Amino acid sequence: MRRFALVAALLTALGACTSTPPTPAPTPEPTTSTPPVQRTYVSIGDSYATGFAPGGTGESFAQILAKQSGLELVNFACNGATSADLATKPACGQGAGGKTQLDAAVDTLRAGRTSLVTIVIGGNDLAPCAIAQDPLQCATTTVAGIRTNVAATLAKLRAAAPDVKIIGLTYPDVFLGAWVNPSIPNGKNIARLSVSMFQDFNSTIAAEYAKAGAKFADVTSTTGGYGALTDLTQDPKYGQIPASVAKVCTLTYFCDRTDVHPTPAGHQAIADAVSAAGR
């Protein structure tokens, strides 16, 4: 009897080993998810946004900012643009389709993918005032026109996208470089006048951006402007000069080439200033 029980147990065990294994659970089909839509950054303005420089076009602050923020840059800026040109002349860059910078930007905003807009404008409006018979009067009249044009631009952008982040920016006070530029008559006087000219321009334009709920990057301040011209430093090329002049000589090409555009270091400084203003 005991032997029979052992045989029965053995047969039972063997039956368990040779029984049909359970059907494995089906492998789930891989799911395909739609990748997130890349957000865009719209840039309008002048050659500061295009990256124009004496040696040809290079990387602009807008390109640097796009990389830093992980956004796709849509750049409608044009070399030589004035504040009036934003709404009256064809945009540059790809995808404008013959529209003005303002209209092309509005169409892009309406697509609903834009996270950031930057505007750099007014420098070409003001440039003639540096050599005008009465620079301050010229600047006063010109700034009034810039203010009107910027206000109209902001109104249309806000209507297209009420919540989008807009950052307006100003310029380095390049005319400080006249202090050491031998090709400019009365250079030191122009440098002195430029301080108050930029203060007036920046405060006026910053107020328009604030009205539209936009940010303002005071690039003049972050690149050495407004500093006392009695605050001297030793420059390796020009000797003892105002510290604000030395800084603008490093960040722009104005001091030795009479060119208002930023150096690569200048574009990086501008990108940093815009990024900080947008936080």
C-alpha positions, 0 to 999 in steps of 0.5 A: 500500500505504501509502495502504491502511494509512492508510485501515485505521487510520482505519476502526479508529479510527472503529469504536472511537469508535462502538462500544457504550460499557461498561455503567456500574456500578449506583449502590448503593442508599442504606443506612439505618442505625438511629440510635443510641439516646439515653441517659437520665439519671434524676433523683430527689429533691426541689424542687432537682431540679424547679427550684422557686423563689419565682417559679415553676418554672425550669431546675433543675440536672438540666436543665442537667446533661442539656444539658451531657451530651447525655442525655435527662432522665427526672425523677421528683423531687417538690417537698417530697419527703423521703427516706422519700417516695422509696419510699412516695409517687407520683413526679412528672413524666411516665412514672411511671404512679403508681409511687414515685420509686424504683420508676419509676427502677428500671423505667427502669434495667432498660430498659438505656439509662440512663447517669446517676442523680442523687439529691438528698434529705434537705433536707426531712427536716432543715428542721424542725431549724433551729427545733427547741429542740435543733437538733443533737439533732434533726439527729442523729436525723434524719440517722440516718433519712435514712441508712437511707432512702438506703441502701435506695434505693441498694441497689435502684438498684444491683440494677437496674443494677450499673454505672450511674453514680450521683451523690448530692448535698447542698445549699448551707448555706442556713441561713448566710443566717440571719446576715442574715435579719431574720425569723429570731430568733437568726439568727447562732446558727443560722448557726453551728450549721448549719456543724457540722450540714451537716458531720455530715449530709454526711459520713454521707450521703457514706459511704452513697454510697461503700458503693454505689460511687456518687459524691458531690457536696459542694454545701455545700463548692462553694457556700461552706459550712464556711468560717470565719465570721470570714472577712469580705467586703463585700457590696453589700446587707448590708455586711461579712458572712462570705464564706460567708454572702455566697455563699449569699445569691447562690446561694439565696433564703434571705437575703432571702426565707427560701426555701431554693431556689437562684437560677439561678446556684445551679442552675448551680453545683450542675450544675457540682459534680455534673458535676465529681464524676462525672468 
